[in-house]
Amino acid sequence: MEETTAVPAEGDAAACERAPSFARLFARRTAIIAGLSALAVTQPLLGLFGDNATFFVAGRYTAAQIVVFALVVAFVPTLVGGVLVAISAAANRRIGTVVFVALAAMLATAFALAMLRSAEIDSTWLVLPLAAAFAGIVAVGIVRSR
């Protein structure tokens, strides 16, 4: 009996060559998560606390504590999202993609809600569909940009 080696079909070899490495994929996805979390979490929170400095005065926080607070608000959402996406992608690349797109859509929804609130659009019947549509557009854009 002859032993045969499996040769990937021409399309499979091309797909393997086009597939980005795990490190490159992780860096790209983390950059997207960082941008979205900056828009959805960091900017609104720091804007809120920056406009209400009495919070820090009443709590008698030191300058170092305020800086640590700002750094935590800036970096923790990105780190948590990046770790979540990395762990899921390490387990299974497709699951990692699903987790990444879901996280990006969630952050896009939060960003849309913050923007609609700053535009003083308060109608639930208008806000929810607009935020969902924005999240859908972001998710489709991410999936198609591969």
DSSP file (Angstrom, degrees, kcal/mol; ACC not computed):
  #  RESIDUE AA STRUCTURE BP1 BP2  ACC     N-H-->O    O-->H-N    N-H-->O    O-->H-N    TCO  KAPPA ALPHA  PHI   PSI    X-CA   Y-CA   Z-CA
    1    1 A M              0   0    0      0, 0.0     2,-0.3     0, 0.0     0, 0.0   0.000 360.0 360.0 360.0 132.7    0.0    0.0    0.0
    2    2 A E        -     0   0    0      1,-0.0     2,-0.5     0, 0.0     0, 0.0  -0.596 360.0-132.6 -85.2 141.8    1.4    3.4   -1.0
    3    3 A E        -     0   0    0     -2,-0.3     2,-0.4     2,-0.0    -1,-0.0  -0.812  24.6-161.9 -92.9 129.2    1.6    6.2    1.5
    4    4 A T        -     0   0    0     -2,-0.5     2,-0.5     0, 0.0     0, 0.0  -0.852  10.3-139.8-112.8 146.8    0.2    9.5    0.2
    5    5 A T        -     0   0    0     -2,-0.4     2,-0.5     2,-0.0    -2,-0.0  -0.864  25.0-117.7-103.4 138.3    0.8   12.9    1.5
    6    6 A A        -     0   0    0     -2,-0.5     0, 0.0     1,-0.0     0, 0.0  -0.607  26.6-162.8 -76.5 124.0   -2.1   15.3    1.5
    7    7 A V        -     0   0    0     -2,-0.5     3,-0.1     0, 0.0    -1,-0.0  -0.932  22.9-120.7-106.1 124.7   -1.5   18.3   -0.7
    8    8 A P        -     0   0    0      0, 0.0     5,-0.1     0, 0.0     0, 0.0  -0.327  32.6-102.5 -64.8 146.3   -3.7   21.2    0.1
    9    9 A A     >  -     0   0    0      1,-0.1     4,-2.1     4,-0.0     3,-0.3  -0.219  36.0-104.5 -61.3 159.5   -5.8   22.4   -2.8
   10   10 A E  H  > S+     0   0    0      1,-0.2     4,-1.9     2,-0.2     5,-0.2   0.881 122.1  50.7 -58.7 -40.2   -4.6   25.5   -4.5
   11   11 A G  H  > S+     0   0    0      1,-0.2     4,-2.0     2,-0.2    -1,-0.2   0.861 108.1  53.5 -64.9 -36.2   -7.3   27.7   -2.8
   12   12 A D  H  > S+     0   0    0     -3,-0.3     4,-2.3     2,-0.2    -2,-0.2   0.901 107.9  49.5 -67.0 -40.7   -6.3   26.3    0.6
   13   13 A A  H  X S+     0   0    0     -4,-2.1     4,-2.1     1,-0.2    -1,-0.2   0.906 111.6  48.9 -64.8 -41.0   -2.7   27.2    0.2
   14   14 A A  H  X S+     0   0    0     -4,-1.9     4,-1.8    -5,-0.2    -1,-0.2   0.887 110.4  51.4 -65.6 -37.5   -3.6   30.7   -0.9
   15   15 A A  H  X S+     0   0    0     -4,-2.0     4,-1.5     1,-0.2    -2,-0.2   0.891 109.0  50.9 -66.4 -38.5   -5.9   31.1    2.1
   16   16 A C  H  < S+     0   0    0     -4,-2.3    -2,-0.2     1,-0.2    -1,-0.2   0.885 110.0  49.5 -65.9 -38.1   -3.1   29.9    4.4
   17   17 A E  H  < S+     0   0    0     -4,-2.1    -1,-0.2     1,-0.2    -2,-0.2   0.852 112.9  47.3 -68.9 -33.5   -0.7   32.5    2.9
   18   18 A R  H  < S+     0   0    0     -4,-1.8    -1,-0.2    -5,-0.2    -2,-0.2   0.730  86.9 102.9 -80.1 -22.1   -3.3   35.3    3.3
   19   19 A A  S  < S-     0   0    0     -4,-1.5     2,-0.0    -5,-0.1    -4,-0.0  -0.438  75.3-125.8 -66.1 125.6   -4.2   34.4    6.9
   20   20 A P        -     0   0    0      0, 0.0    -1,-0.1     0, 0.0    -2,-0.1  -0.336  27.2-100.5 -70.9 154.2   -2.5   36.9    9.3
   21   21 A S     >  -     0   0    0      1,-0.1     4,-2.6     4,-0.0     5,-0.2  -0.253  32.6-109.2 -67.3 162.2   -0.3   35.6   12.1
   22   22 A F  H  > S+     0   0    0      1,-0.2     4,-2.8     2,-0.2     5,-0.2   0.904 119.0  50.8 -60.9 -41.9   -1.8   35.5   15.6
   23   23 A A  H  > S+     0   0    0      2,-0.2     4,-2.4     1,-0.2    -1,-0.2   0.910 112.3  45.7 -64.5 -42.3    0.4   38.4   16.7
   24   24 A R  H  > S+     0   0    0      2,-0.2     4,-2.3     1,-0.2    -1,-0.2   0.911 114.5  48.2 -67.4 -41.5   -0.6   40.6   13.8
   25   25 A L  H  X S+     0   0    0     -4,-2.6     4,-2.6     2,-0.2     5,-0.2   0.913 112.4  49.3 -63.3 -43.4   -4.3   39.7   14.2
   26   26 A F  H  X S+     0   0    0     -4,-2.8     4,-2.6    -5,-0.2     5,-0.2   0.913 111.1  49.3 -62.8 -43.6   -4.0   40.4   18.0
   27   27 A A  H  X S+     0   0    0     -4,-2.4     4,-2.0     2,-0.2    -2,-0.2   0.914 112.9  47.1 -63.3 -43.1   -2.3   43.8   17.4
   28   28 A R  H  X S+     0   0    0     -4,-2.3     4,-1.9     2,-0.2    -2,-0.2   0.935 115.1  45.0 -64.2 -46.6   -5.0   44.8   14.8
   29   29 A R  H  X S+     0   0    0     -4,-2.6     4,-2.5     1,-0.2    -2,-0.2   0.885 111.9  51.8 -67.4 -38.3   -7.9   43.8   17.0
   30   30 A T  H  X S+     0   0    0     -4,-2.6     4,-2.7    -5,-0.2    -1,-0.2   0.881 107.8  53.0 -66.1 -36.9   -6.4   45.4   20.1
   31   31 A A  H  X S+     0   0    0     -4,-2.0     4,-2.2     2,-0.2    -1,-0.2   0.905 110.5  47.3 -63.7 -40.6   -6.0   48.7   18.3
   32   32 A I  H  X S+     0   0    0     -4,-1.9     4,-2.6     2,-0.2     5,-0.2   0.924 113.1  48.2 -65.8 -43.9   -9.6   48.6   17.2
   33   33 A I  H  X S+     0   0    0     -4,-2.5     4,-2.9     1,-0.2     5,-0.2   0.903 110.5  52.6 -62.6 -40.7  -10.7   47.8   20.8
   34   34 A A  H  X S+     0   0    0     -4,-2.7     4,-2.0     2,-0.2    -2,-0.2   0.921 111.2  46.1 -62.0 -44.4   -8.5   50.6   22.1
   35   35 A G  H  X S+     0   0    0     -4,-2.2     4,-1.8     2,-0.2    -2,-0.2   0.932 115.7  44.8 -64.1 -46.0  -10.0   53.1   19.7
   36   36 A L  H  X S+     0   0    0     -4,-2.6     4,-2.8     1,-0.2     5,-0.3   0.896 113.6  49.4 -67.3 -39.2  -13.6   52.1   20.4
   37   37 A S  H  X>S+     0   0    0     -4,-2.9     4,-2.5    -5,-0.2     5,-2.1   0.844 108.4  54.5 -70.5 -30.3  -13.1   51.9   24.2
   38   38 A A  I  <>S+     0   0    0     -4,-2.0     5,-2.6    -5,-0.2    -1,-0.2   0.908 115.9  38.7 -64.8 -40.4  -11.5   55.4   24.2
   39   39 A L  I  <5S+     0   0    0     -4,-1.8    -2,-0.2     3,-0.2    -1,-0.2   0.860 125.5  36.6 -76.3 -35.8  -14.6   56.7   22.4
   40   40 A A  I  <5S+     0   0    0     -4,-2.8    -3,-0.2    -5,-0.2    -2,-0.2   0.798 135.1   8.2 -90.5 -30.5  -17.1   54.7   24.3
   41   41 A V  I  X5S+     0   0    0     -4,-2.5     4,-2.2    -5,-0.3     5,-0.3   0.781 123.3  46.6-117.7 -57.8  -15.7   54.6   27.9
   42   42 A T  I  ><S+     0   0    0     -5,-2.1     4,-2.9     1,-0.2     5,-0.4   0.939 112.5  45.4 -62.9 -53.4  -12.7   56.8   28.5
   43   43 A Q  H  ><S+     0   0    0     -5,-2.6     4,-2.5    -6,-0.2     5,-0.2   0.932 115.3  45.8 -61.6 -48.0  -13.8   60.0   26.9
   44   44 A P  H  > S+     0   0    0      0, 0.0     4,-2.4     0, 0.0    -1,-0.2   0.926 116.9  44.8 -62.2 -41.6  -17.3   60.1   28.4
   45   45 A L  H  X S+     0   0    0     -4,-2.2     4,-2.7     2,-0.2     5,-0.3   0.943 116.6  43.6 -67.7 -46.7  -16.0   59.1   31.9
   46   46 A L  H  X S+     0   0    0     -4,-2.9     4,-2.3    -5,-0.3    -1,-0.2   0.865 114.4  52.1 -67.7 -33.2  -13.1   61.5   31.9
   47   47 A G  H  X S+     0   0    0     -4,-2.5     4,-1.9    -5,-0.4    -1,-0.2   0.918 110.8  47.9 -64.3 -43.1  -15.3   64.2   30.5
   48   48 A L  H  X S+     0   0    0     -4,-2.4     4,-0.8    -5,-0.2    -2,-0.2   0.944 117.2  40.6 -63.0 -49.2  -17.9   63.7   33.2
   49   49 A F  H  < S+     0   0    0     -4,-2.7     7,-0.2     1,-0.2     6,-0.2   0.833 112.8  55.8 -71.4 -31.1  -15.4   63.7   36.0
   50   50 A G  H  < S+     0   0    0     -4,-2.3     3,-0.5    -5,-0.3    -1,-0.2   0.860 108.1  48.2 -67.2 -34.8  -13.5   66.6   34.4
   51   51 A D  H  < S+     0   0    0     -4,-1.9     2,-0.2     1,-0.2    -1,-0.2   0.667 114.1  49.0 -77.2 -16.4  -16.6   68.7   34.4
   52   52 A N    ><  +     0   0    0     -4,-0.8     3,-1.9    -3,-0.2     4,-0.4  -0.528  61.6 157.0-122.0  63.6  -17.3   67.8   38.0
   53   53 A A  T >>  +     0   0    0     -3,-0.5     4,-1.9     1,-0.3     3,-0.6   0.700  63.7  78.7 -62.9 -18.6  -14.0   68.5   39.7
   54   54 A T  H 3> S+     0   0    0      1,-0.2     4,-3.3     2,-0.2    -1,-0.3   0.786  82.5  66.6 -61.9 -25.1  -15.9   68.9   43.0
   55   55 A F  H <> S+     0   0    0     -3,-1.9     4,-1.6    -6,-0.2    -1,-0.2   0.936 106.1  39.9 -58.2 -46.7  -16.0   65.1   43.1
   56   56 A F  H <4>S+     0   0    0     -3,-0.6     5,-2.0    -4,-0.4     4,-0.4   0.854 116.4  50.4 -73.2 -35.1  -12.3   65.0   43.6
   57   57 A V  H ><5S+     0   0    0     -4,-1.9     3,-1.0     2,-0.2    -2,-0.2   0.938 111.0  48.1 -67.7 -46.2  -12.2   68.0   45.9
   58   58 A A  H 3<5S+     0   0    0     -4,-3.3    -2,-0.2     1,-0.3    -1,-0.2   0.846 113.6  47.8 -64.0 -33.8  -14.9   66.6   48.2
   59   59 A G  T 3<5S-     0   0    0     -4,-1.6    -1,-0.3    -5,-0.3    -2,-0.2   0.528 105.2-132.7 -83.4  -5.5  -13.1   63.2   48.3
   60   60 A R  T < 5 +     0   0    0     -3,-1.0     2,-0.2    -4,-0.4    -3,-0.2   0.890  39.4 177.6  53.8  44.4   -9.8   65.0   49.0
   61   61 A Y      < -     0   0    0     -5,-2.0    -1,-0.2    -6,-0.1     2,-0.1  -0.519  25.0-124.7 -77.1 144.5   -8.0   62.9   46.4
   62   62 A T     >  -     0   0    0     -2,-0.2     4,-1.9     1,-0.1     5,-0.2  -0.379  25.7-107.0 -81.1 166.5   -4.4   63.6   45.8
   63   63 A A  H  > S+     0   0    0      1,-0.2     4,-2.2     2,-0.2     5,-0.2   0.885 121.6  54.0 -60.8 -38.8   -3.0   64.5   42.4
   64   64 A A  H  > S+     0   0    0      1,-0.2     4,-2.5     2,-0.2    -1,-0.2   0.900 107.0  50.6 -63.9 -40.6   -1.4   61.0   42.2
   65   65 A Q  H  > S+     0   0    0      2,-0.2     4,-2.4     1,-0.2    -1,-0.2   0.879 110.0  50.1 -65.5 -37.1   -4.7   59.4   42.9
   66   66 A I  H  X S+     0   0    0     -4,-1.9     4,-2.4     2,-0.2    -1,-0.2   0.902 111.0  48.8 -67.7 -40.6   -6.4   61.4   40.2
   67   67 A V  H  X S+     0   0    0     -4,-2.2     4,-2.4     2,-0.2    -2,-0.2   0.919 111.4  49.5 -64.8 -43.3   -3.7   60.5   37.7
   68   68 A V  H  X S+     0   0    0     -4,-2.5     4,-2.6     2,-0.2    -2,-0.2   0.916 110.1  51.8 -61.6 -42.8   -4.0   56.8   38.6
   69   69 A F  H  X S+     0   0    0     -4,-2.4     4,-2.5     1,-0.2    -2,-0.2   0.933 110.4  48.0 -57.6 -47.4   -7.8   57.0   38.2
   70   70 A A  H  X S+     0   0    0     -4,-2.4     4,-1.9     1,-0.2    -2,-0.2   0.893 112.4  48.9 -62.5 -40.5   -7.4   58.5   34.7
   71   71 A L  H  X S+     0   0    0     -4,-2.4     4,-2.6     2,-0.2     5,-0.4   0.895 111.0  49.7 -67.0 -39.9   -4.9   55.8   33.7
   72   72 A V  H  X S+     0   0    0     -4,-2.6     4,-2.2     1,-0.2    -2,-0.2   0.936 112.2  47.6 -63.0 -46.1   -7.1   53.0   35.0
   73   73 A V  H  < S+     0   0    0     -4,-2.5    -1,-0.2    -5,-0.2    -2,-0.2   0.862 116.4  45.9 -62.6 -35.1  -10.1   54.5   33.1
   74   74 A A  H  < S+     0   0    0     -4,-1.9     4,-0.3    -5,-0.2    -2,-0.2   0.879 125.6  23.5 -76.3 -38.8   -7.9   54.8   30.0
   75   75 A F  H  X S+     0   0    0     -4,-2.6     4,-2.5    -5,-0.1     5,-0.2   0.771 104.3  70.6-106.4 -28.1   -6.2   51.5   29.9
   76   76 A V  H  X S+     0   0    0     -4,-2.2     4,-2.9    -5,-0.4     5,-0.3   0.912  97.7  51.6 -63.5 -44.0   -8.2   48.8   31.8
   77   77 A P  H  > S+     0   0    0      0, 0.0     4,-2.3     0, 0.0    -1,-0.2   0.915 113.7  45.7 -59.1 -39.9  -11.1   48.6   29.2
   78   78 A T  H  > S+     0   0    0     -4,-0.3     4,-2.9     2,-0.2    -2,-0.2   0.921 114.0  48.3 -67.1 -43.4   -8.6   48.0   26.4
   79   79 A L  H  X S+     0   0    0     -4,-2.5     4,-2.6     2,-0.2     5,-0.2   0.928 113.3  46.6 -63.3 -45.3   -6.6   45.5   28.5
   80   80 A V  H  X S+     0   0    0     -4,-2.9     4,-2.4    -5,-0.2    -2,-0.2   0.939 115.8  45.6 -63.5 -46.1   -9.7   43.5   29.5
   81   81 A G  H  X S+     0   0    0     -4,-2.3     4,-2.4    -5,-0.3    -2,-0.2   0.913 113.6  49.5 -63.0 -42.9  -11.0   43.5   25.9
   82   82 A G  H  X S+     0   0    0     -4,-2.9     4,-2.6     2,-0.2    -2,-0.2   0.905 112.4  46.9 -63.6 -42.2   -7.7   42.6   24.5
   83   83 A V  H  X S+     0   0    0     -4,-2.6     4,-2.7    -5,-0.2     5,-0.3   0.914 112.0  51.0 -65.7 -42.6   -7.2   39.7   26.9
   84   84 A L  H  X S+     0   0    0     -4,-2.4     4,-2.0    -5,-0.2    -2,-0.2   0.923 114.0  43.7 -60.5 -45.2  -10.7   38.4   26.3
   85   85 A V  H  X S+     0   0    0     -4,-2.4     4,-2.5     2,-0.2    -2,-0.2   0.899 114.0  50.9 -67.7 -40.9  -10.2   38.4   22.6
   86   86 A A  H  X S+     0   0    0     -4,-2.6     4,-2.3    -5,-0.2    -2,-0.2   0.920 111.2  47.1 -64.6 -44.1   -6.7   36.9   22.8
   87   87 A I  H  X S+     0   0    0     -4,-2.7     4,-1.7     1,-0.2    -1,-0.2   0.928 115.1  45.6 -64.3 -44.2   -7.8   34.0   25.0
   88   88 A S  H  X S+     0   0    0     -4,-2.0     4,-2.2    -5,-0.3     8,-0.6   0.887 114.4  48.3 -68.2 -36.8  -10.8   33.2   22.8
   89   89 A A  H  < S+     0   0    0     -4,-2.5    -1,-0.2     7,-0.2    -2,-0.2   0.841 108.6  54.3 -71.1 -32.3   -8.8   33.5   19.6
   90   90 A A  H  < S+     0   0    0     -4,-2.3    -1,-0.2    -5,-0.2    -2,-0.2   0.865 111.0  46.2 -67.8 -34.4   -6.1   31.2   21.1
   91   91 A A  H  < S-     0   0    0     -4,-1.7     2,-0.3     1,-0.3    -2,-0.2   0.926 139.4 -13.2 -71.6 -45.1   -8.7   28.6   21.9
   92   92 A N     X  -     0   0    0     -4,-2.2     4,-2.5    -5,-0.1    -1,-0.3  -0.896  57.3-141.0-161.1 126.0  -10.3   28.9   18.4
   93   93 A R  H  > S+     0   0    0     -2,-0.3     4,-1.9     1,-0.2     5,-0.1   0.858 104.0  50.4 -62.6 -36.6   -9.8   31.5   15.8
   94   94 A R  H  > S+     0   0    0      2,-0.2     4,-2.3     1,-0.2    -1,-0.2   0.914 110.8  48.5 -68.5 -41.4  -13.5   31.6   14.8
   95   95 A I  H  > S+     0   0    0      1,-0.2     4,-2.8     2,-0.2     5,-0.2   0.905 109.6  54.2 -63.3 -39.7  -14.6   32.0   18.4
   96   96 A G  H  X S+     0   0    0     -4,-2.5     4,-2.5    -8,-0.6    -7,-0.2   0.888 107.9  49.6 -59.6 -39.7  -12.1   34.7   18.7
   97   97 A T  H  X S+     0   0    0     -4,-1.9     4,-2.7     2,-0.2     5,-0.2   0.916 111.1  48.8 -65.5 -43.0  -13.5   36.5   15.7
   98   98 A V  H  X S+     0   0    0     -4,-2.3     4,-2.5     2,-0.2    -2,-0.2   0.928 113.3  46.8 -62.7 -45.1  -17.1   36.2   17.2
   99   99 A V  H  X S+     0   0    0     -4,-2.8     4,-2.6     2,-0.2    -2,-0.2   0.913 113.4  49.6 -63.4 -42.4  -15.9   37.5   20.6
  100  100 A F  H  X S+     0   0    0     -4,-2.5     4,-2.7    -5,-0.2    -2,-0.2   0.936 112.6  45.3 -62.8 -47.7  -14.0   40.4   18.9
  101  101 A V  H  X S+     0   0    0     -4,-2.7     4,-2.5     2,-0.2    -1,-0.2   0.899 113.9  50.2 -64.9 -39.8  -17.0   41.5   16.7
  102  102 A A  H  X S+     0   0    0     -4,-2.5     4,-2.3    -5,-0.2    -1,-0.2   0.917 112.5  46.9 -64.1 -42.7  -19.4   41.2   19.6
  103  103 A L  H  X S+     0   0    0     -4,-2.6     4,-2.5     2,-0.2    -2,-0.2   0.912 112.7  49.4 -65.0 -42.5  -17.1   43.3   21.8
  104  104 A A  H  X S+     0   0    0     -4,-2.7     4,-2.5     1,-0.2    -2,-0.2   0.904 111.6  49.1 -63.5 -40.9  -16.6   45.9   19.1
  105  105 A A  H  X S+     0   0    0     -4,-2.5     4,-2.3     2,-0.2    -1,-0.2   0.894 110.6  50.9 -65.2 -39.1  -20.4   46.1   18.5
  106  106 A M  H  X S+     0   0    0     -4,-2.3     4,-2.2     2,-0.2    -2,-0.2   0.928 112.7  45.3 -64.0 -44.7  -20.9   46.5   22.3
  107  107 A L  H  X S+     0   0    0     -4,-2.5     4,-2.3     2,-0.2    -2,-0.2   0.877 111.7  52.7 -66.7 -37.0  -18.4   49.4   22.4
  108  108 A A  H  X S+     0   0    0     -4,-2.5     4,-2.6     2,-0.2    -1,-0.2   0.886 108.4  51.3 -64.6 -38.2  -19.9   50.9   19.3
  109  109 A T  H  X S+     0   0    0     -4,-2.3     4,-2.7     2,-0.2    -2,-0.2   0.930 109.8  49.0 -63.0 -45.3  -23.3   50.8   20.9
  110  110 A A  H  X S+     0   0    0     -4,-2.2     4,-2.1     1,-0.2    -2,-0.2   0.897 112.0  49.3 -61.7 -40.1  -21.9   52.5   24.0
  111  111 A F  H  X S+     0   0    0     -4,-2.3     4,-2.5     2,-0.2    -2,-0.2   0.930 111.3  48.8 -64.2 -45.3  -20.3   55.2   21.9
  112  112 A A  H  X S+     0   0    0     -4,-2.6     4,-2.7     1,-0.2     5,-0.2   0.910 110.8  50.8 -61.7 -42.1  -23.5   55.8   19.9
  113  113 A L  H  X S+     0   0    0     -4,-2.7     4,-2.1     1,-0.2    -1,-0.2   0.901 110.7  49.1 -62.4 -40.5  -25.5   56.1   23.1
  114  114 A A  H  X S+     0   0    0     -4,-2.1     4,-2.2     2,-0.2    -2,-0.2   0.906 112.9  47.2 -65.4 -41.3  -23.0   58.6   24.5
  115  115 A M  H  X S+     0   0    0     -4,-2.5     4,-1.5     2,-0.2    -2,-0.2   0.905 112.1  49.3 -67.7 -40.9  -23.2   60.7   21.3
  116  116 A L  H  <>S+     0   0    0     -4,-2.7     5,-2.7     1,-0.2    -1,-0.2   0.880 111.1  50.7 -65.9 -36.4  -26.9   60.6   21.2
  117  117 A R  H ><5S+     0   0    0     -4,-2.1     3,-1.6    -5,-0.2    -2,-0.2   0.917 109.1  49.9 -66.8 -41.7  -27.1   61.7   24.8
  118  118 A S  H 3<5S+     0   0    0     -4,-2.2    -1,-0.2     1,-0.3    -2,-0.2   0.781 107.9  54.2 -68.4 -24.0  -24.7   64.6   24.2
  119  119 A A  T 3<5S-     0   0    0     -4,-1.5    -1,-0.3    -5,-0.2    -2,-0.2   0.397 117.3-120.4 -84.3   2.6  -27.0   65.5   21.2
  120  120 A E  T < 5 +     0   0    0     -3,-1.6     2,-0.8     1,-0.2    -3,-0.2   0.832  60.5 151.1  60.1  37.2  -29.8   65.5   23.8
  121  121 A I      < +     0   0    0     -5,-2.7    -1,-0.2     1,-0.1    -2,-0.1  -0.889   9.0 162.5 -96.3 110.2  -31.8   62.9   21.9
  122  122 A D        +     0   0    0     -2,-0.8     2,-0.4    -3,-0.1    -1,-0.1   0.536  27.1 117.3-110.3  -9.6  -33.7   61.2   24.7
  123  123 A S    >>  -     0   0    0      1,-0.2     4,-3.2     2,-0.1     3,-1.3  -0.473  52.0-153.6 -68.3 117.7  -36.5   59.3   23.0
  124  124 A T  H 3> S+     0   0    0     -2,-0.4     4,-2.0     1,-0.3    -1,-0.2   0.870  94.4  58.9 -58.4 -37.8  -36.0   55.6   23.7
  125  125 A W  H 34 S+     0   0    0      1,-0.2    -1,-0.3     2,-0.2    -2,-0.1   0.702 116.4  34.2 -67.7 -18.8  -37.8   54.7   20.4
  126  126 A L  H <> S+     0   0    0     -3,-1.3     4,-1.7     2,-0.1    -2,-0.2   0.789 116.4  52.6 -99.5 -39.6  -35.2   56.7   18.5
  127  127 A V  H  X S+     0   0    0     -4,-3.2     4,-2.8     2,-0.2     5,-0.2   0.935 106.4  50.8 -66.7 -48.8  -32.1   56.1   20.5
  128  128 A L  H  X S+     0   0    0     -4,-2.0     4,-2.6    -5,-0.2     5,-0.2   0.925 112.4  44.4 -61.9 -47.8  -32.2   52.3   20.6
  129  129 A P  H  > S+     0   0    0      0, 0.0     4,-2.6     0, 0.0    -1,-0.2   0.903 115.0  49.8 -63.9 -37.4  -32.6   51.7   16.9
  130  130 A L  H  X S+     0   0    0     -4,-1.7     4,-2.3     2,-0.2    -2,-0.2   0.926 113.0  45.7 -65.6 -43.0  -30.0   54.3   16.1
  131  131 A A  H  X S+     0   0    0     -4,-2.8     4,-2.4     2,-0.2    -1,-0.2   0.910 114.4  48.5 -65.4 -41.7  -27.5   52.8   18.5
  132  132 A A  H  X S+     0   0    0     -4,-2.6     4,-2.4    -5,-0.2    -2,-0.2   0.896 111.1  50.5 -65.2 -39.6  -28.2   49.3   17.2
  133  133 A A  H  X S+     0   0    0     -4,-2.6     4,-2.4    -5,-0.2    -2,-0.2   0.912 110.5  49.2 -64.7 -41.8  -27.8   50.4   13.6
  134  134 A F  H  X S+     0   0    0     -4,-2.3     4,-2.4     2,-0.2    -2,-0.2   0.920 111.2  49.6 -63.0 -43.3  -24.5   52.0   14.4
  135  135 A A  H  X S+     0   0    0     -4,-2.4     4,-2.6     1,-0.2    -2,-0.2   0.903 110.9  50.4 -61.8 -40.9  -23.3   48.9   16.1
  136  136 A G  H  X S+     0   0    0     -4,-2.4     4,-2.7     2,-0.2     5,-0.2   0.903 109.3  50.4 -63.4 -41.4  -24.4   46.8   13.1
  137  137 A I  H  X S+     0   0    0     -4,-2.4     4,-2.5     2,-0.2    -2,-0.2   0.916 112.1  47.5 -63.5 -42.9  -22.5   49.1   10.7
  138  138 A V  H  X S+     0   0    0     -4,-2.4     4,-2.3     2,-0.2    -2,-0.2   0.929 112.9  48.8 -63.3 -45.1  -19.4   48.8   12.8
  139  139 A A  H  X S+     0   0    0     -4,-2.6     4,-2.4     2,-0.2    -2,-0.2   0.925 113.3  46.2 -62.4 -45.3  -19.7   45.0   13.0
  140  140 A V  H  X S+     0   0    0     -4,-2.7     4,-2.6     1,-0.2    -1,-0.2   0.908 111.8  52.5 -64.2 -41.1  -20.3   44.7    9.3
  141  141 A G  H  X S+     0   0    0     -4,-2.5     4,-1.3    -5,-0.2    -1,-0.2   0.892 110.6  47.5 -61.0 -39.9  -17.4   47.0    8.6
  142  142 A I  H  < S+     0   0    0     -4,-2.3     4,-0.3     2,-0.2    -2,-0.2   0.925 113.2  47.3 -67.2 -44.6  -15.0   45.0   10.8
  143  143 A V  H >< S+     0   0    0     -4,-2.4     3,-0.9     1,-0.2    -2,-0.2   0.903 115.0  46.0 -65.1 -40.8  -16.1   41.7    9.2
  144  144 A R  H 3< S+     0   0    0     -4,-2.6    -1,-0.2     1,-0.2    -2,-0.2   0.713 101.2  66.9 -76.2 -19.6  -15.7   43.0    5.6
  145  145 A S  T 3<        0   0    0     -4,-1.3    -1,-0.2     1,-0.3    -2,-0.2   0.504 360.0 360.0 -80.5  -1.7  -12.4   44.7    6.3
  146  146 A R    <         0   0    0     -3,-0.9    -1,-0.3    -4,-0.3    -2,-0.1   0.521 360.0 360.0 -64.5 360.0  -10.7   41.3    6.8
